[in-house]
Amino acid sequence: MGLLYALLIGAIAGWLAGKLMKGGGFGLLLNIVIGIIGGLVGNWLFATLNINFIDGVIGDILTGAIGASVILFIAGLFKK
């Protein structure tokens, strides 16, 4: 169940980050990957900054989306 949860949250977070960063998304598989990595980055970032975020599914989605947005922003810097 944990893997399914991570995949579902990752897909939603990746899609949301694609929308936030003026993209149309990258397809289901890449959205999942970006969302899962974004969740790790978001958790690390919030822990480093000592920020307590919303608990639960909504918090996981927002954390993943923010982390994925950071990844997409950094990737955009290298693209230019």
Biotite code that builds the C-alpha atoms (Angstrom):
import biotite.structure as struc

atoms = struc.array([
    struc.Atom([0.000, 0.000, 0.000], chain_id="A", res_id=1, res_name="MET", atom_name="CA", element="C"),
    struc.Atom([2.911, 2.368, 0.705], chain_id="A", res_id=2, res_name="GLY", atom_name="CA", element="C"),
    struc.Atom([4.263, 2.041, -2.831], chain_id="A", res_id=3, res_name="LEU", atom_name="CA", element="C"),
    struc.Atom([0.848, 2.714, -4.353], chain_id="A", res_id=4, res_name="LEU", atom_name="CA", element="C"),
    struc.Atom([0.441, 5.755, -2.093], chain_id="A", res_id=5, res_name="TYR", atom_name="CA", element="C"),
    struc.Atom([3.873, 7.110, -3.128], chain_id="A", res_id=6, res_name="ALA", atom_name="CA", element="C"),
    struc.Atom([3.085, 6.582, -6.819], chain_id="A", res_id=7, res_name="LEU", atom_name="CA", element="C"),
    struc.Atom([-0.304, 8.282, -6.580], chain_id="A", res_id=8, res_name="LEU", atom_name="CA", element="C"),
    struc.Atom([0.970, 11.223, -4.531], chain_id="A", res_id=9, res_name="ILE", atom_name="CA", element="C"),
    struc.Atom([4.028, 11.496, -6.811], chain_id="A", res_id=10, res_name="GLY", atom_name="CA", element="C"),
    struc.Atom([1.874, 11.610, -9.931], chain_id="A", res_id=11, res_name="ALA", atom_name="CA", element="C"),
    struc.Atom([-0.372, 14.322, -8.508], chain_id="A", res_id=12, res_name="ILE", atom_name="CA", element="C"),
    struc.Atom([2.563, 16.349, -7.151], chain_id="A", res_id=13, res_name="ALA", atom_name="CA", element="C"),
    struc.Atom([4.481, 16.071, -10.433], chain_id="A", res_id=14, res_name="GLY", atom_name="CA", element="C"),
    struc.Atom([1.459, 17.133, -12.468], chain_id="A", res_id=15, res_name="TRP", atom_name="CA", element="C"),
    struc.Atom([0.802, 20.054, -10.119], chain_id="A", res_id=16, res_name="LEU", atom_name="CA", element="C"),
    struc.Atom([4.443, 21.160, -10.282], chain_id="A", res_id=17, res_name="ALA", atom_name="CA", element="C"),
    struc.Atom([4.302, 21.030, -14.083], chain_id="A", res_id=18, res_name="GLY", atom_name="CA", element="C"),
    struc.Atom([1.285, 23.336, -14.003], chain_id="A", res_id=19, res_name="LYS", atom_name="CA", element="C"),
    struc.Atom([2.891, 25.694, -11.466], chain_id="A", res_id=20, res_name="LEU", atom_name="CA", element="C"),
    struc.Atom([6.095, 25.975, -13.462], chain_id="A", res_id=21, res_name="MET", atom_name="CA", element="C"),
    struc.Atom([4.261, 26.892, -16.698], chain_id="A", res_id=22, res_name="LYS", atom_name="CA", element="C"),
    struc.Atom([4.574, 23.429, -18.148], chain_id="A", res_id=23, res_name="GLY", atom_name="CA", element="C"),
    struc.Atom([1.949, 21.025, -19.332], chain_id="A", res_id=24, res_name="GLY", atom_name="CA", element="C"),
    struc.Atom([3.265, 18.061, -17.435], chain_id="A", res_id=25, res_name="GLY", atom_name="CA", element="C"),
    struc.Atom([5.653, 15.435, -18.710], chain_id="A", res_id=26, res_name="PHE", atom_name="CA", element="C"),
    struc.Atom([3.493, 12.376, -18.995], chain_id="A", res_id=27, res_name="GLY", atom_name="CA", element="C"),
    struc.Atom([2.417, 10.042, -16.241], chain_id="A", res_id=28, res_name="LEU", atom_name="CA", element="C"),
    struc.Atom([5.712, 8.203, -15.721], chain_id="A", res_id=29, res_name="LEU", atom_name="CA", element="C"),
    struc.Atom([7.930, 11.276, -15.586], chain_id="A", res_id=30, res_name="LEU", atom_name="CA", element="C"),
    struc.Atom([5.368, 13.113, -13.425], chain_id="A", res_id=31, res_name="ASN", atom_name="CA", element="C"),
    struc.Atom([5.526, 10.243, -10.931], chain_id="A", res_id=32, res_name="ILE", atom_name="CA", element="C"),
    struc.Atom([9.319, 10.288, -10.889], chain_id="A", res_id=33, res_name="VAL", atom_name="CA", element="C"),
    struc.Atom([9.534, 14.069, -10.528], chain_id="A", res_id=34, res_name="ILE", atom_name="CA", element="C"),
    struc.Atom([6.815, 14.025, -7.850], chain_id="A", res_id=35, res_name="GLY", atom_name="CA", element="C"),
    struc.Atom([8.510, 11.314, -5.778], chain_id="A", res_id=36, res_name="ILE", atom_name="CA", element="C"),
    struc.Atom([11.912, 12.996, -5.998], chain_id="A", res_id=37, res_name="ILE", atom_name="CA", element="C"),
    struc.Atom([10.169, 16.296, -5.307], chain_id="A", res_id=38, res_name="GLY", atom_name="CA", element="C"),
    struc.Atom([8.656, 14.813, -2.158], chain_id="A", res_id=39, res_name="GLY", atom_name="CA", element="C"),
    struc.Atom([12.129, 13.886, -0.952], chain_id="A", res_id=40, res_name="LEU", atom_name="CA", element="C"),
    struc.Atom([13.482, 17.327, -1.829], chain_id="A", res_id=41, res_name="VAL", atom_name="CA", element="C"),
    struc.Atom([10.479, 19.048, -0.211], chain_id="A", res_id=42, res_name="GLY", atom_name="CA", element="C"),
    struc.Atom([10.815, 17.029, 2.993], chain_id="A", res_id=43, res_name="ASN", atom_name="CA", element="C"),
    struc.Atom([14.540, 17.780, 3.154], chain_id="A", res_id=44, res_name="TRP", atom_name="CA", element="C"),
    struc.Atom([13.986, 21.464, 2.404], chain_id="A", res_id=45, res_name="LEU", atom_name="CA", element="C"),
    struc.Atom([11.290, 21.918, 5.042], chain_id="A", res_id=46, res_name="PHE", atom_name="CA", element="C"),
    struc.Atom([13.323, 19.998, 7.636], chain_id="A", res_id=47, res_name="ALA", atom_name="CA", element="C"),
    struc.Atom([16.405, 22.109, 6.884], chain_id="A", res_id=48, res_name="THR", atom_name="CA", element="C"),
    struc.Atom([14.433, 25.340, 7.175], chain_id="A", res_id=49, res_name="LEU", atom_name="CA", element="C"),
    struc.Atom([12.627, 24.023, 10.276], chain_id="A", res_id=50, res_name="ASN", atom_name="CA", element="C"),
    struc.Atom([9.201, 24.552, 8.691], chain_id="A", res_id=51, res_name="ILE", atom_name="CA", element="C"),
    struc.Atom([6.288, 22.451, 9.901], chain_id="A", res_id=52, res_name="ASN", atom_name="CA", element="C"),
    struc.Atom([3.843, 21.819, 7.096], chain_id="A", res_id=53, res_name="PHE", atom_name="CA", element="C"),
    struc.Atom([0.341, 20.390, 6.852], chain_id="A", res_id=54, res_name="ILE", atom_name="CA", element="C"),
    struc.Atom([-0.017, 16.728, 7.823], chain_id="A", res_id=55, res_name="ASP", atom_name="CA", element="C"),
    struc.Atom([-1.894, 14.185, 5.760], chain_id="A", res_id=56, res_name="GLY", atom_name="CA", element="C"),
    struc.Atom([-2.470, 13.642, 2.075], chain_id="A", res_id=57, res_name="VAL", atom_name="CA", element="C"),
    struc.Atom([-2.842, 17.334, 1.219], chain_id="A", res_id=58, res_name="ILE", atom_name="CA", element="C"),
    struc.Atom([0.435, 18.119, 2.989], chain_id="A", res_id=59, res_name="GLY", atom_name="CA", element="C"),
    struc.Atom([2.199, 15.289, 1.160], chain_id="A", res_id=60, res_name="ASP", atom_name="CA", element="C"),
    struc.Atom([0.907, 16.546, -2.197], chain_id="A", res_id=61, res_name="ILE", atom_name="CA", element="C"),
    struc.Atom([1.909, 20.149, -1.461], chain_id="A", res_id=62, res_name="LEU", atom_name="CA", element="C"),
    struc.Atom([5.334, 19.105, -0.158], chain_id="A", res_id=63, res_name="THR", atom_name="CA", element="C"),
    struc.Atom([5.910, 16.998, -3.271], chain_id="A", res_id=64, res_name="GLY", atom_name="CA", element="C"),
    struc.Atom([4.702, 19.751, -5.577], chain_id="A", res_id=65, res_name="ALA", atom_name="CA", element="C"),
    struc.Atom([6.916, 22.364, -3.944], chain_id="A", res_id=66, res_name="ILE", atom_name="CA", element="C"),
    struc.Atom([9.917, 20.044, -4.064], chain_id="A", res_id=67, res_name="GLY", atom_name="CA", element="C"),
    struc.Atom([9.208, 19.126, -7.681], chain_id="A", res_id=68, res_name="ALA", atom_name="CA", element="C"),
    struc.Atom([8.853, 22.827, -8.538], chain_id="A", res_id=69, res_name="SER", atom_name="CA", element="C"),
    struc.Atom([12.297, 23.438, -7.045], chain_id="A", res_id=70, res_name="VAL", atom_name="CA", element="C"),
    struc.Atom([13.683, 20.607, -9.201], chain_id="A", res_id=71, res_name="ILE", atom_name="CA", element="C"),
    struc.Atom([12.002, 22.005, -12.326], chain_id="A", res_id=72, res_name="LEU", atom_name="CA", element="C"),
    struc.Atom([13.254, 25.510, -11.559], chain_id="A", res_id=73, res_name="PHE", atom_name="CA", element="C"),
    struc.Atom([16.835, 24.293, -11.198], chain_id="A", res_id=74, res_name="ILE", atom_name="CA", element="C"),
    struc.Atom([16.524, 22.193, -14.359], chain_id="A", res_id=75, res_name="ALA", atom_name="CA", element="C"),
    struc.Atom([15.249, 25.292, -16.182], chain_id="A", res_id=76, res_name="GLY", atom_name="CA", element="C"),
    struc.Atom([18.378, 27.189, -15.166], chain_id="A", res_id=77, res_name="LEU", atom_name="CA", element="C"),
    struc.Atom([20.552, 24.584, -16.860], chain_id="A", res_id=78, res_name="PHE", atom_name="CA", element="C"),
    struc.Atom([18.325, 24.484, -19.931], chain_id="A", res_id=79, res_name="LYS", atom_name="CA", element="C"),
    struc.Atom([18.938, 28.129, -20.821], chain_id="A", res_id=80, res_name="LYS", atom_name="CA", element="C"),
])
